[in-house]
């Protein structure tokens, strides 16, 4: 905008204003008697020069030789089509003229202020790069150590007290492992040997080897934290019902196999802690033995042996072998089912062999030979083994229902009973002195 008639200029120093192009600027001295020389070097009027063009407006400038008591600038400006308009620009009286302050003092103050500004600018330009570098670049002497607290089973241990130890003048620092058992020590110095010490109730204390951070390894992950149980002799007693314990014992017995594959389910190696079986478990154990693939393979083998011995009188060929195979399955299944499940359930007796394992060889041999005739009842007391004897007699009697007519009669019944009883006695001796060493699961359980 053009200068207004009421606008004031200070012409004792460099002065400029904006006018329209072609305006005439006239300088008039308000008090010529106080001026020792003209206000301008060469002229008292000048035409606005195109120093900086803003649309149709131009800037002009005047610089007096020295401050004046009052310099009027008259500007002729063509501000609209149709004519010229003159603006009278009055100068402001100087401070030293208003308040009586010496002009030399003002010059000194101005010079001091300019010097102070220059010094402040130099200091600012000097400090600014260092501050910017501190903000942009992190401290190269800072690292951290972190890790996760685990036990020997690989489970996390939240709430553990983690202490970062270091020698004087470094101070020890502590943290509590969070819900995920993690810890993290930050802002650590390079070249200082640190040690991580972990302590928690119920576990032994754990201390790491010395850890030294370097610029190449500023972040260290602590591995190998495996907290040991504080007292290895600590025992845990689990209470449960007799039926629940029996189920677990049968489950363990079903994993007992001689040489790792031959079923050895009907033997108890931990006689002191054995509990009586329920009716369901007695039938479950009998069926598990009957359908085991190794049992079926043994029946097929015995059928082949009887085929070779022409016993019983079924004839030869595939038909005869099939009949003998069926007879062997019927005999074995009926013996296990009746002597190992039905009668024990009715008479409340335990069909399993209870391993003695201690004492003299004679006492152990007597225990093995008496097993077909003496068993342990569900009440925990020893009693006559009616289940075993009755099962052998019943299975032998059933031979008269499917054996050929030439092989039937009381003789075959009692003869087969005697064979079954002898097999049980031999099985007891083998169980007592041999099979325990050949049953891997029994060795681990003990």
Helices and strands as residue ranges (DSSP letters): E 8-9, E 15-20, E 24-29, G 32-34, E 45-47, E 57-62, E 71-80, E 83-91, H 95-99, H 103-136, E 143-148, E 161-166, E 173-176, E 182-188, E 193-199, E 206-207, E 211-212, E 219-222, H 242-253, E 257-258, E 262-263, E 267-268, G 271-273, H 279-290, H 293-308, H 317-337, I 338-342, H 343-347, E 353-354, H 361-370, E 374-376, E 382-384, H 386-397, H 399-402, G 405-407, H 410-430, I 431-435, H 436-438, H 440-445
